[in-house]
Each structure stands twice: as structure tokens, then as C-alpha cells.
Amino acid sequence: MNGTQMNIASMSAEAKTMRTEIELPIDILYSQGVYENRAEYFVKKNFLLELYREGKISLGRMAALLGMNRVEMLGVMKDSDIPLNYGVEELEEDMETAKKLGMLK
């Protein structure tokens, strides 16, 4: 497939994944401290961060796909200068949850 190899594998009844191979300049990766053993994570993390920045994926989903909890994900976002997408809708949901838990009246 012209330099890109794709394979779709079924992980479960709910989730499917696609594996793709890309070529990146090694000098740029090395300059970012990314070596072969971390290249896949680096690309995946930055892809998901961009989706989050665009409002196309939630914080929880991004964290789950990277195998971390939300607090760890917030640290990654801070390190990457990605602001938290937290609007009125999220505030209202959090306030409703706090009320249900007896934390707000």
C-alpha cells in the first residue's frame, strides 16, 4: 500500500483497532527524546491530544486509550500545554454529581 501498511484487528465485540506504519525522520524523533521503544506511544499520545484539543474525544476516553487515569492524563496535558476542555455543560454535570453525593445542596 505505497509505504503504509494497515491491518484492522478485532479486539472485542465493541472495539476495533487499526495498525498503520508511518515513516518519520529519526533525527526529529531523537531531538524530541523519542527512541524506537517509545515512538508508538509518542505518536499515539500526540494523535489523541490533538483529537482532544479539537473536542473530538473526551478526557476519560483519551486516558483509557493511553492506559492511564484522568489525573495522570491531566499531567500529560499540562506537560503538552493542552488546556482542559471544561465548559458550562461539564460544570453542570459535576454539580449534579456533587449534589447526588451530598457534597452540594
Phi, psi and omega in degrees: 000055175047055175086350179239124180250126181239142179217122178261124182237137178277120179270324178198182179295333184266331189238136173236151179233161175233131177255130178228152180247130179233155177254129179231145179296124184297327180294324178290316178300312180298323180294339177264006181076021182256116179248171189311320184288347181241000185298317181298314179297317181302312181293316180298314180300313183290326174298312181293322177299321179293319176299319179295315180302324180278358180076023183260356180211147182274163177301314181297318179294317179299314179299315181298318181293335178264001177071036178223169177271174184297323180295316176298321180295321177299323176295318177297317179297318179298314180298333182260007181057041177257118181287153177287128174278096184224102183249193182300318181299315179294321178298315179298319178298316180295321179293320178296317177297316179298321177297315179299327180274000180078018181271340177227154177253000000 
